[in-house]
Amino acid sequence: QGDVGLAMGKLYGNDFSQTTISRFEALNLSFKNMCKLKPLLEKWLNDAETMSVDSTLPSPNPLSSPSLGFDGLPGRRRKKRTSIETNVRFALEKSFLANQKPTSEEILLIAEQLNMEKEVIRVWFCNRRQKEKRINPCGSGPLAPAPAKPPGYSPHMV
């Protein structure tokens, strides 16, 4: 499954994880994702069968063919996941505590200060706001006072 995902990435410009291929086989993907993945997997399977049957032809060089999007037209490859260093993450958290929704100009300023891409900072703030919603679903933000403890409460009694 992992090899299939990598082979599809090399041939068609869409890397797929082993998990995605496994979920496709088990029919555990959304209908929309199944519809997008099915033609690509069928094409890969047909190409793989053709290459194994007709091994006298030279195999196509996956690096020379353009990346294809879901619609078969040339597309952009996804950017690899950005790794954010600990000191940068602390600076971002500090900025988040001061302002959860910075403007485009503020994001640009933060990006310049941290020597990061503006888009990486923008996405980090979006993801951090989503994390905050998960942690505090009631709408109490990181600056909200902690809920009052009942009288006589002691953390040692728990």
Summary of the structure (lengths in Angstrom):
residues: 158
radius of gyration: 23.6
end to end distance: 46.8
largest distance: 82.3
contacts: 327
relative contact order: 0.08
helix: 55%
strand: 1%
